[in-house]
Amino acid sequence: MQNTYYNPADLKKFGDIAEFQPELAKKFFDYYGQVFAEGALTAREKSLIALAVAHAVQCPYCIDAYTTDTLEKGVTEEQMMEAVHVAAAIRGGASLVHGVQMMNKAKALTM
């Protein structure tokens, strides 16, 4: 096993979050289950969205989980990578558009 800051085995411990706050954990897992239930979006579409978001928020546990989940739901590696590029474009654009706020502040301070 490769040494990493994030231990991939810890993903299996996710349910342990209920240890000290079982009521809150139950509410979270109920919500989580409802979010990923079939609705206007398919479970496959939701899994692909989750994979892209996992990259945007840089959660290695989520990346592992949703890489597996999307593959199990028939998503191709090409589709997965395209979703990651969408996340990267949105994240990069969000960083850049905040430059407008910076420039507004800089102009206000230098005028």
Secondary structure, 3 states (H helix, E strand, C coil): CCCCCCCHHHHHHHHHHHCCCHHHHHHHHHHHHHHCCCCCCCHHHHHHHHHHHHHHCCCHHHHHHHHHHHHHCCCCHHHHHHHHHHHHHHHHHHHHHHHHHHHHHHHHHHC
